[in-house]
Amino acid sequence: MRNIIEPFVFRVLLNSDVIAQGENKENMDVISKYQILGLVLSAIIIQLLRLLLGKWLWNTYLVKIVSGVKPLENIGQLIIISILLKILIK
């Protein structure tokens, strides 16, 4: 998923007049700022997609297959579960 979203975000963000003007130091600083912004935006988009997909999978399949598992009411519950699992597994 990361290989799909990051190039899209970079193309959208880096499609500016700054890149077309040349490669002096000021333009390279602006480009690197856009790259950092692109990485942050793509990370947020990926995490949101994972959370939405995770909630849907939990409520659609896990609740029906595993007895004792209740449906998630919001995405925040899934965030807490993922943090708890990361703490327990490490």
Distance bins in CASP14 RR format, pairs under 12 A and 6 or more apart:
PFRMAT RR
TARGET T0000
AUTHOR 0000-0000-0000
RMODE 2
METHOD distances of the structure
MODEL  1
1 7 0 0 0 0 0 1 0 0 0 0 0
1 8 0 0 0 0 0 1 0 0 0 0 0
1 42 0 0 0 0 1 0 0 0 0 0 0
1 43 0 0 0 0 0 1 0 0 0 0 0
1 45 0 0 0 0 1 0 0 0 0 0 0
1 46 1 0 1 0 0 0 0 0 0 0 0
1 47 0 0 0 0 0 1 0 0 0 0 0
1 48 0 0 0 0 0 1 0 0 0 0 0
1 49 1 0 0 1 0 0 0 0 0 0 0
1 50 1 0 0 1 0 0 0 0 0 0 0
1 53 0 0 0 0 1 0 0 0 0 0 0
2 8 0 0 0 0 0 1 0 0 0 0 0
2 9 0 0 0 0 0 1 0 0 0 0 0
2 10 0 0 0 0 0 1 0 0 0 0 0
2 39 0 0 0 0 0 1 0 0 0 0 0
2 42 1 0 0 1 0 0 0 0 0 0 0
2 43 0 0 0 0 1 0 0 0 0 0 0
2 45 0 0 0 0 1 0 0 0 0 0 0
2 46 1 0 1 0 0 0 0 0 0 0 0
2 47 0 0 0 0 0 1 0 0 0 0 0
2 49 0 0 0 0 0 1 0 0 0 0 0
2 50 0 0 0 0 0 1 0 0 0 0 0
3 9 0 0 0 0 0 1 0 0 0 0 0
3 10 0 0 0 0 0 1 0 0 0 0 0
3 42 0 0 0 0 0 1 0 0 0 0 0
3 46 0 0 0 0 0 1 0 0 0 0 0
4 10 0 0 0 0 0 1 0 0 0 0 0
4 11 0 0 0 0 0 1 0 0 0 0 0
4 42 0 0 0 0 1 0 0 0 0 0 0
4 45 0 0 0 0 0 1 0 0 0 0 0
4 46 0 0 0 0 1 0 0 0 0 0 0
4 49 0 0 0 0 0 1 0 0 0 0 0
5 11 0 0 0 0 0 1 0 0 0 0 0
5 12 0 0 0 0 0 1 0 0 0 0 0
5 38 0 0 0 0 1 0 0 0 0 0 0
5 39 0 0 0 0 0 1 0 0 0 0 0
5 41 0 0 0 0 1 0 0 0 0 0 0
5 42 1 0 1 0 0 0 0 0 0 0 0
5 43 0 0 0 0 1 0 0 0 0 0 0
5 44 0 0 0 0 1 0 0 0 0 0 0
5 45 1 0 1 0 0 0 0 0 0 0 0
5 46 1 0 1 0 0 0 0 0 0 0 0
5 47 0 0 0 0 0 1 0 0 0 0 0
5 48 0 0 0 0 0 1 0 0 0 0 0
5 49 1 0 0 1 0 0 0 0 0 0 0
5 50 0 0 0 0 0 1 0 0 0 0 0
6 12 0 0 0 0 0 1 0 0 0 0 0
6 13 0 0 0 0 0 1 0 0 0 0 0
6 14 0 0 0 0 0 1 0 0 0 0 0
6 35 0 0 0 0 0 1 0 0 0 0 0
6 38 1 0 0 1 0 0 0 0 0 0 0
6 39 1 0 0 1 0 0 0 0 0 0 0
6 40 0 0 0 0 0 1 0 0 0 0 0
6 41 0 0 0 0 1 0 0 0 0 0 0
6 42 1 0 1 0 0 0 0 0 0 0 0
6 43 0 0 0 0 1 0 0 0 0 0 0
6 44 0 0 0 0 0 1 0 0 0 0 0
6 45 0 0 0 0 1 0 0 0 0 0 0
6 46 0 0 0 0 1 0 0 0 0 0 0
7 13 0 0 0 0 0 1 0 0 0 0 0
7 14 0 0 0 0 0 1 0 0 0 0 0
7 38 0 0 0 0 0 1 0 0 0 0 0
7 39 0 0 0 0 0 1 0 0 0 0 0
7 42 0 0 0 0 1 0 0 0 0 0 0
8 14 0 0 0 0 0 1 0 0 0 0 0
8 15 0 0 0 0 0 1 0 0 0 0 0
8 38 0 0 0 0 1 0 0 0 0 0 0
8 41 0 0 0 0 0 1 0 0 0 0 0
8 42 1 0 0 1 0 0 0 0 0 0 0
8 45 0 0 0 0 1 0 0 0 0 0 0
8 46 0 0 0 0 0 1 0 0 0 0 0
9 15 0 0 0 0 0 1 0 0 0 0 0
9 34 0 0 0 0 1 0 0 0 0 0 0
9 35 0 0 0 0 1 0 0 0 0 0 0
9 36 0 0 0 0 0 1 0 0 0 0 0
9 37 0 0 0 0 1 0 0 0 0 0 0
9 38 1 0 1 0 0 0 0 0 0 0 0
9 39 0 0 0 0 1 0 0 0 0 0 0
9 40 0 0 0 0 1 0 0 0 0 0 0
9 41 1 0 1 0 0 0 0 0 0 0 0
9 42 1 0 1 0 0 0 0 0 0 0 0
9 43 0 0 0 0 1 0 0 0 0 0 0
9 44 0 0 0 0 1 0 0 0 0 0 0
9 45 1 0 0 1 0 0 0 0 0 0 0
9 46 0 0 0 0 1 0 0 0 0 0 0
10 16 0 0 0 0 0 1 0 0 0 0 0
10 19 0 0 0 0 0 1 0 0 0 0 0
10 31 0 0 0 0 0 1 0 0 0 0 0
10 34 0 0 0 0 1 0 0 0 0 0 0
10 35 1 0 0 1 0 0 0 0 0 0 0
10 36 0 0 0 0 0 1 0 0 0 0 0
10 37 0 0 0 0 1 0 0 0 0 0 0
10 38 1 0 0 1 0 0 0 0 0 0 0
10 39 0 0 0 0 1 0 0 0 0 0 0
10 40 0 0 0 0 0 1 0 0 0 0 0
10 41 0 0 0 0 1 0 0 0 0 0 0
10 42 1 0 0 1 0 0 0 0 0 0 0
11 19 0 0 0 0 0 1 0 0 0 0 0
11 34 0 0 0 0 0 1 0 0 0 0 0
11 35 0 0 0 0 0 1 0 0 0 0 0
11 38 0 0 0 0 0 1 0 0 0 0 0
11 42 0 0 0 0 0 1 0 0 0 0 0
12 34 0 0 0 0 1 0 0 0 0 0 0
12 37 0 0 0 0 0 1 0 0 0 0 0
12 38 0 0 0 0 1 0 0 0 0 0 0
12 41 0 0 0 0 1 0 0 0 0 0 0
12 42 0 0 0 0 0 1 0 0 0 0 0
12 45 0 0 0 0 0 1 0 0 0 0 0
13 19 0 0 0 0 0 1 0 0 0 0 0
13 30 0 0 0 0 0 1 0 0 0 0 0
13 31 0 0 0 0 1 0 0 0 0 0 0
13 32 0 0 0 0 0 1 0 0 0 0 0
13 33 0 0 0 0 1 0 0 0 0 0 0
13 34 1 0 1 0 0 0 0 0 0 0 0
13 35 0 0 0 0 1 0 0 0 0 0 0
13 36 0 0 0 0 0 1 0 0 0 0 0
13 37 1 0 0 1 0 0 0 0 0 0 0
13 38 1 0 1 0 0 0 0 0 0 0 0
13 39 0 0 0 0 1 0 0 0 0 0 0
13 40 0 0 0 0 0 1 0 0 0 0 0
13 41 1 0 0 1 0 0 0 0 0 0 0
13 42 0 0 0 0 1 0 0 0 0 0 0
14 20 0 0 0 0 0 1 0 0 0 0 0
14 27 0 0 0 0 0 1 0 0 0 0 0
14 30 0 0 0 0 1 0 0 0 0 0 0
14 31 1 0 0 1 0 0 0 0 0 0 0
14 32 0 0 0 0 0 1 0 0 0 0 0
14 33 0 0 0 0 0 1 0 0 0 0 0
14 34 1 0 1 0 0 0 0 0 0 0 0
14 35 1 0 0 1 0 0 0 0 0 0 0
14 36 0 0 0 0 0 1 0 0 0 0 0
14 37 0 0 0 0 1 0 0 0 0 0 0
14 38 0 0 0 0 1 0 0 0 0 0 0
14 39 0 0 0 0 0 1 0 0 0 0 0
15 31 0 0 0 0 0 1 0 0 0 0 0
15 34 0 0 0 0 1 0 0 0 0 0 0
16 22 0 0 0 0 0 1 0 0 0 0 0
16 27 0 0 0 0 1 0 0 0 0 0 0
16 30 0 0 0 0 1 0 0 0 0 0 0
16 31 0 0 0 0 1 0 0 0 0 0 0
16 33 0 0 0 0 0 1 0 0 0 0 0
16 34 1 0 0 1 0 0 0 0 0 0 0
16 37 0 0 0 0 0 1 0 0 0 0 0
17 27 0 0 0 0 1 0 0 0 0 0 0
17 30 0 0 0 0 0 1 0 0 0 0 0
17 31 0 0 0 0 0 1 0 0 0 0 0
18 24 0 0 0 0 0 1 0 0 0 0 0
18 26 0 0 0 0 1 0 0 0 0 0 0
18 27 1 0 1 0 0 0 0 0 0 0 0
18 28 0 0 0 0 1 0 0 0 0 0 0
18 29 0 0 0 0 1 0 0 0 0 0 0
18 30 1 0 1 0 0 0 0 0 0 0 0
18 31 1 0 0 1 0 0 0 0 0 0 0
18 32 0 0 0 0 0 1 0 0 0 0 0
18 33 0 0 0 0 1 0 0 0 0 0 0
18 34 1 0 0 1 0 0 0 0 0 0 0
19 27 1 0 0 1 0 0 0 0 0 0 0
19 28 0 0 0 0 1 0 0 0 0 0 0
19 30 0 0 0 0 1 0 0 0 0 0 0
19 31 1 0 0 1 0 0 0 0 0 0 0
19 32 0 0 0 0 0 1 0 0 0 0 0
19 34 0 0 0 0 1 0 0 0 0 0 0
19 35 0 0 0 0 0 1 0 0 0 0 0
20 27 0 0 0 0 1 0 0 0 0 0 0
20 31 0 0 0 0 0 1 0 0 0 0 0
21 27 1 0 1 0 0 0 0 0 0 0 0
21 28 0 0 0 0 0 1 0 0 0 0 0
21 30 0 0 0 0 1 0 0 0 0 0 0
21 31 0 0 0 0 0 1 0 0 0 0 0
22 28 0 0 0 0 1 0 0 0 0 0 0
22 30 0 0 0 0 0 1 0 0 0 0 0
22 31 0 0 0 0 1 0 0 0 0 0 0
23 29 0 0 0 0 0 1 0 0 0 0 0
23 30 0 0 0 0 0 1 0 0 0 0 0
23 31 0 0 0 0 1 0 0 0 0 0 0
23 32 0 0 0 0 0 1 0 0 0 0 0
24 30 0 0 0 0 0 1 0 0 0 0 0
24 31 0 0 0 0 0 1 0 0 0 0 0
25 31 0 0 0 0 0 1 0 0 0 0 0
25 32 0 0 0 0 0 1 0 0 0 0 0
26 32 0 0 0 0 0 1 0 0 0 0 0
26 33 0 0 0 0 0 1 0 0 0 0 0
27 33 0 0 0 0 0 1 0 0 0 0 0
27 34 0 0 0 0 0 1 0 0 0 0 0
28 34 0 0 0 0 0 1 0 0 0 0 0
28 35 0 0 0 0 0 1 0 0 0 0 0
29 35 0 0 0 0 0 1 0 0 0 0 0
29 36 0 0 0 0 0 1 0 0 0 0 0
30 36 0 0 0 0 0 1 0 0 0 0 0
30 37 0 0 0 0 0 1 0 0 0 0 0
31 37 0 0 0 0 0 1 0 0 0 0 0
31 38 0 0 0 0 0 1 0 0 0 0 0
32 38 0 0 0 0 0 1 0 0 0 0 0
32 39 0 0 0 0 0 1 0 0 0 0 0
33 39 0 0 0 0 0 1 0 0 0 0 0
33 40 0 0 0 0 0 1 0 0 0 0 0
34 40 0 0 0 0 0 1 0 0 0 0 0
34 41 0 0 0 0 0 1 0 0 0 0 0
35 41 0 0 0 0 0 1 0 0 0 0 0
35 42 0 0 0 0 0 1 0 0 0 0 0
36 42 0 0 0 0 0 1 0 0 0 0 0
36 43 0 0 0 0 0 1 0 0 0 0 0
37 43 0 0 0 0 0 1 0 0 0 0 0
37 44 0 0 0 0 0 1 0 0 0 0 0
38 44 0 0 0 0 1 0 0 0 0 0 0
38 45 0 0 0 0 1 0 0 0 0 0 0
38 46 0 0 0 0 0 1 0 0 0 0 0
39 45 0 0 0 0 0 1 0 0 0 0 0
39 46 0 0 0 0 0 1 0 0 0 0 0
40 46 0 0 0 0 0 1 0 0 0 0 0
40 47 0 0 0 0 0 1 0 0 0 0 0
41 47 0 0 0 0 0 1 0 0 0 0 0
41 48 0 0 0 0 0 1 0 0 0 0 0
42 48 0 0 0 0 0 1 0 0 0 0 0
42 49 0 0 0 0 0 1 0 0 0 0 0
43 49 0 0 0 0 0 1 0 0 0 0 0
43 50 0 0 0 0 0 1 0 0 0 0 0
44 50 0 0 0 0 0 1 0 0 0 0 0
44 51 0 0 0 0 0 1 0 0 0 0 0
45 51 0 0 0 0 0 1 0 0 0 0 0
45 52 0 0 0 0 0 1 0 0 0 0 0
46 52 0 0 0 0 0 1 0 0 0 0 0
46 53 0 0 0 0 0 1 0 0 0 0 0
47 53 0 0 0 0 0 1 0 0 0 0 0
47 54 0 0 0 0 0 1 0 0 0 0 0
47 75 0 0 0 0 0 1 0 0 0 0 0
47 76 0 0 0 0 0 1 0 0 0 0 0
47 78 0 0 0 0 0 1 0 0 0 0 0
47 79 0 0 0 0 1 0 0 0 0 0 0
47 82 0 0 0 0 1 0 0 0 0 0 0
48 54 0 0 0 0 0 1 0 0 0 0 0
48 55 0 0 0 0 0 1 0 0 0 0 0
48 75 0 0 0 0 1 0 0 0 0 0 0
48 76 0 0 0 0 0 1 0 0 0 0 0
48 78 0 0 0 0 0 1 0 0 0 0 0
48 79 0 0 0 0 0 1 0 0 0 0 0
49 55 0 0 0 0 0 1 0 0 0 0 0
49 56 0 0 0 0 0 1 0 0 0 0 0
49 75 0 0 0 0 0 1 0 0 0 0 0
50 56 0 0 0 0 0 1 0 0 0 0 0
50 57 0 0 0 0 0 1 0 0 0 0 0
50 58 0 0 0 0 0 1 0 0 0 0 0
50 75 0 0 0 0 1 0 0 0 0 0 0
50 78 0 0 0 0 1 0 0 0 0 0 0
50 79 0 0 0 0 0 1 0 0 0 0 0
50 82 0 0 0 0 1 0 0 0 0 0 0
51 57 0 0 0 0 0 1 0 0 0 0 0
51 58 0 0 0 0 0 1 0 0 0 0 0
51 72 0 0 0 0 1 0 0 0 0 0 0
51 74 0 0 0 0 1 0 0 0 0 0 0
51 75 1 0 1 0 0 0 0 0 0 0 0
51 76 1 0 0 1 0 0 0 0 0 0 0
51 77 0 0 0 0 0 1 0 0 0 0 0
51 78 1 0 1 0 0 0 0 0 0 0 0
51 79 1 0 0 1 0 0 0 0 0 0 0
51 80 0 0 0 0 0 1 0 0 0 0 0
51 81 0 0 0 0 0 1 0 0 0 0 0
51 82 0 0 0 0 1 0 0 0 0 0 0
52 58 0 0 0 0 0 1 0 0 0 0 0
52 59 0 0 0 0 0 1 0 0 0 0 0
52 72 0 0 0 0 0 1 0 0 0 0 0
52 74 0 0 0 0 0 1 0 0 0 0 0
52 75 1 0 0 1 0 0 0 0 0 0 0
52 76 0 0 0 0 0 1 0 0 0 0 0
52 78 0 0 0 0 1 0 0 0 0 0 0
52 79 0 0 0 0 0 1 0 0 0 0 0
53 59 0 0 0 0 0 1 0 0 0 0 0
53 60 0 0 0 0 0 1 0 0 0 0 0
53 61 0 0 0 0 0 1 0 0 0 0 0
53 75 0 0 0 0 0 1 0 0 0 0 0
53 78 0 0 0 0 0 1 0 0 0 0 0
54 60 0 0 0 0 1 0 0 0 0 0 0
54 61 0 0 0 0 1 0 0 0 0 0 0
54 62 0 0 0 0 1 0 0 0 0 0 0
54 72 0 0 0 0 1 0 0 0 0 0 0
54 75 0 0 0 0 1 0 0 0 0 0 0
54 76 0 0 0 0 0 1 0 0 0 0 0
54 77 0 0 0 0 0 1 0 0 0 0 0
54 78 1 0 0 1 0 0 0 0 0 0 0
54 79 0 0 0 0 0 1 0 0 0 0 0
54 81 0 0 0 0 1 0 0 0 0 0 0
54 82 0 0 0 0 1 0 0 0 0 0 0
55 61 0 0 0 0 0 1 0 0 0 0 0
55 62 0 0 0 0 0 1 0 0 0 0 0
55 63 0 0 0 0 0 1 0 0 0 0 0
55 71 0 0 0 0 1 0 0 0 0 0 0
55 72 1 0 1 0 0 0 0 0 0 0 0
55 73 0 0 0 0 1 0 0 0 0 0 0
55 74 1 0 0 1 0 0 0 0 0 0 0
55 75 1 0 1 0 0 0 0 0 0 0 0
55 76 0 0 0 0 1 0 0 0 0 0 0
55 77 0 0 0 0 1 0 0 0 0 0 0
55 78 1 0 1 0 0 0 0 0 0 0 0
55 79 0 0 0 0 0 1 0 0 0 0 0
55 81 0 0 0 0 0 1 0 0 0 0 0
55 82 0 0 0 0 0 1 0 0 0 0 0
56 62 0 0 0 0 0 1 0 0 0 0 0
56 63 0 0 0 0 0 1 0 0 0 0 0
56 71 0 0 0 0 0 1 0 0 0 0 0
56 72 0 0 0 0 1 0 0 0 0 0 0
56 75 0 0 0 0 0 1 0 0 0 0 0
56 78 0 0 0 0 0 1 0 0 0 0 0
57 63 0 0 0 0 1 0 0 0 0 0 0
57 64 0 0 0 0 0 1 0 0 0 0 0
57 65 0 0 0 0 0 1 0 0 0 0 0
57 69 0 0 0 0 0 1 0 0 0 0 0
57 71 0 0 0 0 0 1 0 0 0 0 0
57 72 0 0 0 0 0 1 0 0 0 0 0
57 78 0 0 0 0 1 0 0 0 0 0 0
58 64 0 0 0 0 0 1 0 0 0 0 0
58 65 0 0 0 0 0 1 0 0 0 0 0
58 66 0 0 0 0 0 1 0 0 0 0 0
58 69 1 0 0 1 0 0 0 0 0 0 0
58 70 0 0 0 0 1 0 0 0 0 0 0
58 71 1 0 0 1 0 0 0 0 0 0 0
58 72 1 0 1 0 0 0 0 0 0 0 0
58 73 0 0 0 0 0 1 0 0 0 0 0
58 74 0 0 0 0 0 1 0 0 0 0 0
58 75 0 0 0 0 0 1 0 0 0 0 0
58 76 0 0 0 0 0 1 0 0 0 0 0
58 77 0 0 0 0 1 0 0 0 0 0 0
58 78 1 0 0 1 0 0 0 0 0 0 0
58 81 0 0 0 0 1 0 0 0 0 0 0
58 82 0 0 0 0 0 1 0 0 0 0 0
59 65 0 0 0 0 0 1 0 0 0 0 0
59 69 0 0 0 0 1 0 0 0 0 0 0
59 70 0 0 0 0 1 0 0 0 0 0 0
59 71 1 0 1 0 0 0 0 0 0 0 0
59 72 1 0 1 0 0 0 0 0 0 0 0
59 73 0 0 0 0 1 0 0 0 0 0 0
59 74 0 0 0 0 0 1 0 0 0 0 0
59 75 0 0 0 0 0 1 0 0 0 0 0
59 77 0 0 0 0 0 1 0 0 0 0 0
59 78 0 0 0 0 0 1 0 0 0 0 0
60 69 0 0 0 0 0 1 0 0 0 0 0
60 71 0 0 0 0 1 0 0 0 0 0 0
60 72 0 0 0 0 0 1 0 0 0 0 0
61 69 0 0 0 0 0 1 0 0 0 0 0
61 71 0 0 0 0 0 1 0 0 0 0 0
62 68 0 0 0 0 1 0 0 0 0 0 0
62 69 1 0 1 0 0 0 0 0 0 0 0
62 70 0 0 0 0 1 0 0 0 0 0 0
62 71 0 0 0 0 1 0 0 0 0 0 0
62 72 0 0 0 0 1 0 0 0 0 0 0
62 78 0 0 0 0 0 1 0 0 0 0 0
62 81 0 0 0 0 0 1 0 0 0 0 0
63 69 1 0 1 0 0 0 0 0 0 0 0
63 70 1 0 0 1 0 0 0 0 0 0 0
63 71 1 0 1 0 0 0 0 0 0 0 0
63 72 0 0 0 0 1 0 0 0 0 0 0
63 73 0 0 0 0 0 1 0 0 0 0 0
64 70 0 0 0 0 0 1 0 0 0 0 0
64 71 0 0 0 0 1 0 0 0 0 0 0
69 77 0 0 0 0 0 1 0 0 0 0 0
69 81 0 0 0 0 0 1 0 0 0 0 0
70 77 0 0 0 0 1 0 0 0 0 0 0
70 81 0 0 0 0 0 1 0 0 0 0 0
71 77 0 0 0 0 1 0 0 0 0 0 0
71 78 0 0 0 0 0 1 0 0 0 0 0
72 78 1 0 1 0 0 0 0 0 0 0 0
72 79 0 0 0 0 0 1 0 0 0 0 0
72 80 0 0 0 0 0 1 0 0 0 0 0
72 81 0 0 0 0 1 0 0 0 0 0 0
72 82 0 0 0 0 0 1 0 0 0 0 0
73 80 0 0 0 0 0 1 0 0 0 0 0
74 80 0 0 0 0 0 1 0 0 0 0 0
74 81 0 0 0 0 0 1 0 0 0 0 0
75 81 0 0 0 0 0 1 0 0 0 0 0
75 82 0 0 0 0 0 1 0 0 0 0 0
76 82 0 0 0 0 1 0 0 0 0 0 0
76 83 0 0 0 0 1 0 0 0 0 0 0
76 84 0 0 0 0 0 1 0 0 0 0 0
77 83 0 0 0 0 0 1 0 0 0 0 0
77 84 0 0 0 0 0 1 0 0 0 0 0
78 84 0 0 0 0 0 1 0 0 0 0 0
78 85 0 0 0 0 0 1 0 0 0 0 0
79 85 0 0 0 0 0 1 0 0 0 0 0
79 86 0 0 0 0 0 1 0 0 0 0 0
80 86 0 0 0 0 0 1 0 0 0 0 0
80 87 0 0 0 0 0 1 0 0 0 0 0
81 87 0 0 0 0 0 1 0 0 0 0 0
81 88 0 0 0 0 0 1 0 0 0 0 0
82 88 0 0 0 0 0 1 0 0 0 0 0
82 89 0 0 0 0 0 1 0 0 0 0 0
83 89 0 0 0 0 0 1 0 0 0 0 0
83 90 0 0 0 0 0 1 0 0 0 0 0
84 90 0 0 0 0 0 1 0 0 0 0 0
END
